[in-house]
Structures are given as structure tokens and as C-alpha cells.
């Protein structure tokens, strides 16, 4: 079999040590422009807050910047954490983006906070009530985008009739039910929460109900990729990812650190069961190694699309990794495997 699988990018606008958020914004745009020429399908930005290493907190603003600096690439949210926001405001923001960049804007919606609980409370004090209302608030956004809402007392006039497809994001099985019931595409965060990927996909496929947006199930899975000239170089570059994940797990988040040699301590850390569990789908190595892992992942999951995130300190190394992955996907498409 061969794979004709669209491949996309999840971007966090990561801030490296010694740099400012503005540097991350410039690099994100440069990556998006090059990704467009390499055949990437979409470029999504993730919402996070109170993390000095991640600058994509004003997600819709950054989406506008990326869309304005590219021509054909689909640009969207991976995702907007809906309990942090008013459905009306989200509809107005993305309706505006959809009008400015017709046929190129995606609205991915999740229910996680994208931050710690204290910050989540500061963003929206009633967010826990909104978490429970997530399915209803998704429906509310759909209503704001519909032309039928023209007769409603509350309208998002800039969104009515604008083509902005919705996607449901998830890292557990809960969101699979919402995506299936609403007949929406489903994107799973297997790059950091791989444990329930297969079960969530099965729930989604088994319960999918066709909708005006989507007649058949459509799935996206996210993986980590660090591709380099050699396995040794990829391993060295991956030490930045290991340090980053340690910061996440110990709640001591720092700027993206430069890579070092793979010391015995770092190797032991990478082999820790908690690390292994979280980074099950981290494909790190030379082109052939990453290609083999990607091929097996596609065979096992049968997802419709792959989304890649690459936590790499050096911008040029990151560009090389994404270019190499694009070549891998093109080779998997053209060759029987």
C-alpha cells in the first residue's frame, strides 16, 4: 500500500533561551512560509497561557499574522480552549479571520485550560461550568456561523455564512463522543497523550453521525518528530525536548534550552517510564528511521492526516527537520510500502 496522507504542523511559537516572544513570532512565520512550499496542508497554533516558553497565547491574533504572510496554507487553532472564552467572541474573531482569508481558516476547539488551574481561574472564573457546557458551546458557535442566526436576538454578524470548518480536539475519549455526535473532524493530541489514542479513534468511528460539514469521519493525529542527518545528531537535538518535558512534568517550565550531548543522566531520564509513556509517538532519528516509524504509525492508526510538532532549539535545525518530514511523506505517497 501507499499513503496519500496530508501532513500538517502544530506550532506553539516556542521561545528559546536568550530570545523574546517577537523572535518566536518571526520564526513561526518563516516556518509557515517554507512549510507552504514543502507541501504542508495546514498550520495550526496552540493556545497556552502563563508559560514563558510558549508565545501562542493570543492565538487568533497570531493566526491572522500567519495567514496574512502565506498564500495557500490553511491556518487555524490547535486549538482554541473554549472554556476560556465566550462562544460569541470566538465566533466574531474567527468569522473575521474567515472573511479576511476565505477558505483558509480552521477553528479547532478543545476543553482543556492550556495552563495551570490558578491561571485558568484568572482567565475565566466560571470556566469549570463552561467545561461541562462544552458540547452546548460548540453548538452555539455553529449557530453563530449559520445564516439562520440572522433572525436571532444575539448575532455574530461577521461570522454568519462564513466558511470556517470546526474541529474537535482531544487528549482523552471524552472529546471523541462530542466530535462523533456533531459530525465534526477529530484531532487527537497523541504527541503528548498517546495512551487513549486507539480507543478514542474507535469511539469516534463507531459513533460518527454525518453532518452538514462532514459526511464521513475524518481524523488527525499529532506526533513529535526530530529528523536530522544522523541518528546521533537527532539524539543530540532531542536533549532540548527532554529538558522541556522534564519542566512540564515537574511544573518548572523554562525557555527552550540549547541541546547538549546525550549524557547518562539525560539518557536515563529519557528512558523513565513516565517519559516513555508521554513520548510514545516521538520519532527521533535520521530520515530512514523517522520514515519507518511514520509508516508503522499510519498503518496502525489509519488516520486521515498527520500533524507534526517539532520542539527544536535551533531554527535552522527545526526547518531541516520539517523539510525532511515533508520529503518522507512525499516518498510514502509515491512508493508502495
FENWO-V10961 format. One record per pair of residues at least 12 apart in sequence whose C-alpha atoms are under 7 Angstrom apart, sorted by the first residue. I is the first residue (numbers start at 1). J is the second residue. D is the distance in whole Angstrom. If there is no record, write none. Layout:
I:J:D + I:J:D
//
This chain:
1:336:5 + 1:337:5 + 2:332:6 + 2:333:5 + 2:334:7 + 2:335:6 + 2:336:5 + 2:337:6 + 3:332:6 + 3:333:5 + 4:333:5 + 5:304:6 + 5:305:5 + 6:41:6 + 6:305:5 + 6:306:6 + 7:40:5 + 7:41:6 + 7:305:6 + 7:306:5 + 7:307:6 + 8:40:5 + 8:41:5 + 8:42:5 + 8:43:6 + 8:306:6 + 8:307:5 + 8:308:6 + 9:42:6 + 9:43:5 + 9:44:6 + 9:307:5 + 9:308:5 + 9:309:6 + 10:43:6 + 10:44:5 + 10:45:6 + 10:78:7 + 10:307:6 + 10:308:6 + 10:309:5 + 11:44:6 + 11:45:5 + 11:46:6 + 11:309:7 + 12:45:6 + 12:46:5 + 12:54:6 + 12:55:7 + 12:56:6 + 13:25:6 + 13:28:6 + 13:54:6 + 13:55:5 + 13:56:6 + 14:53:5 + 14:54:5 + 14:55:6 + 15:53:5 + 15:54:6 + 15:55:7 + 15:255:6 + 15:256:6 + 16:53:7 + 16:255:5 + 16:256:4 + 16:257:6 + 16:313:6 + 17:255:5 + 17:256:6 + 17:257:6 + 21:55:6 + 29:66:6 + 29:69:7 + 31:319:7 + 32:66:7 + 33:70:6 + 36:73:6 + 38:323:7 + 38:326:6 + 39:326:7 + 41:73:6 + 41:74:6 + 42:73:5 + 42:74:4 + 42:75:6 + 43:73:7 + 43:74:6 + 43:75:5 + 43:76:6 + 44:75:6 + 44:76:5 + 44:77:5 + 44:78:5 + 45:59:6 + 45:76:6 + 45:77:5 + 45:78:5 + 45:79:7 + 46:59:7 + 46:77:6 + 46:78:5 + 46:79:5 + 47:59:6 + 47:79:6 + 47:80:6 + 47:81:7 + 47:114:6 + 48:114:5 + 48:115:6 + 49:114:6 + 49:115:5 + 50:115:7 + 50:119:7 + 51:253:7 + 52:254:7 + 52:255:6 + 53:254:6 + 53:255:4 + 53:256:6 + 59:77:7 + 60:93:7 + 63:75:6 + 63:76:6 + 64:97:7 + 67:101:7 + 73:104:7 + 74:104:4 + 74:105:6 + 75:104:6 + 75:105:5 + 75:106:6 + 76:105:5 + 76:106:4 + 76:107:6 + 76:108:7 + 77:106:6 + 77:107:5 + 77:108:5 + 78:108:5 + 79:108:5 + 79:109:5 + 79:110:6 + 79:169:7 + 80:108:6 + 80:109:5 + 80:110:6 + 81:109:6 + 81:110:5 + 81:111:5 + 81:112:6 + 81:113:6 + 81:114:7 + 82:109:6 + 82:110:6 + 82:111:6 + 83:111:6 + 83:127:5 + 83:130:5 + 83:131:5 + 84:113:7 + 84:123:6 + 84:124:6 + 84:127:6 + 87:137:6 + 87:140:7 + 87:141:6 + 88:141:7 + 88:156:6 + 91:141:6 + 91:144:6 + 91:145:7 + 91:156:6 + 91:159:6 + 92:156:6 + 92:158:6 + 92:159:6 + 95:158:5 + 95:159:4 + 95:162:6 + 96:158:6 + 96:159:7 + 98:162:6 + 98:163:6 + 98:164:6 + 99:162:7 + 103:163:6 + 105:164:6 + 106:164:6 + 106:165:5 + 106:166:6 + 107:164:7 + 107:165:6 + 107:166:5 + 107:167:6 + 108:166:6 + 108:167:4 + 108:168:6 + 108:169:6 + 109:167:6 + 109:168:5 + 109:169:6 + 110:168:6 + 110:169:5 + 110:170:6 + 111:131:6 + 111:134:7 + 135:178:6 + 144:156:6 + 144:159:7 + 144:160:6 + 145:159:5 + 145:160:4 + 145:161:6 + 145:162:6 + 146:160:5 + 146:161:5 + 147:160:5 + 147:161:5 + 166:184:7 + 167:184:6 + 167:185:5 + 167:186:6 + 167:187:7 + 168:184:7 + 168:185:6 + 168:186:5 + 168:187:6 + 169:186:6 + 169:187:5 + 169:188:6 + 170:187:6 + 170:188:5 + 170:189:6 + 171:188:6 + 171:189:5 + 171:190:7 + 171:193:6 + 172:196:6 + 172:200:7 + 173:196:7 + 173:199:7 + 173:200:5 + 176:200:6 + 176:203:6 + 176:204:5 + 177:203:7 + 177:204:6 + 179:204:7 + 180:204:5 + 180:207:5 + 180:208:4 + 180:209:6 + 181:207:7 + 181:208:6 + 181:209:6 + 182:209:7 + 182:211:7 + 183:208:6 + 183:209:5 + 183:210:5 + 183:211:5 + 183:214:6 + 184:213:7 + 184:214:6 + 185:217:6 + 185:218:5 + 185:219:6 + 186:218:6 + 186:219:5 + 186:220:6 + 187:219:6 + 187:220:4 + 187:221:6 + 188:220:6 + 188:221:5 + 188:222:6 + 189:221:6 + 189:222:5 + 190:221:6 + 190:222:5 + 190:223:6 + 190:281:7 + 191:222:5 + 191:223:4 + 191:224:5 + 191:279:7 + 191:281:6 + 191:282:7 + 192:278:5 + 192:279:6 + 193:278:6 + 194:278:7 + 194:280:7 + 205:217:6 + 218:304:6 + 219:303:5 + 219:304:5 + 219:305:6 + 220:303:6 + 220:304:6 + 220:305:5 + 220:306:6 + 220:307:7 + 221:303:7 + 221:305:7 + 221:306:5 + 221:307:6 + 222:306:6 + 222:307:4 + 222:308:6 + 223:281:6 + 223:282:6 + 223:307:6 + 223:308:5 + 223:309:6 + 224:281:6 + 224:282:4 + 224:283:6 + 224:308:6 + 224:309:5 + 224:310:6 + 225:282:6 + 225:283:5 + 225:284:6 + 225:308:6 + 225:309:6 + 225:310:5 + 226:238:7 + 226:283:6 + 226:284:5 + 226:285:7 + 226:310:6 + 226:321:6 + 227:284:6 + 227:285:5 + 227:286:5 + 227:287:6 + 227:290:7 + 227:321:5 + 227:324:7 + 228:285:6 + 228:286:5 + 228:287:7 + 228:321:6 + 229:286:5 + 230:285:6 + 230:286:5 + 231:285:4 + 231:286:5 + 234:284:6 + 234:285:5 + 234:286:7 + 235:284:7 + 235:285:7 + 236:259:6 + 236:260:6 + 236:261:5 + 236:262:6 + 237:259:5 + 237:312:7 + 239:259:5 + 239:260:6 + 239:262:7 + 240:256:7 + 240:257:5 + 240:258:6 + 240:259:5 + 240:312:7 + 240:313:6 + 241:311:6 + 241:312:7 + 242:270:7 + 244:256:6 + 256:313:6 + 257:313:6 + 258:313:6 + 259:313:7 + 287:324:7 + 291:328:6
//
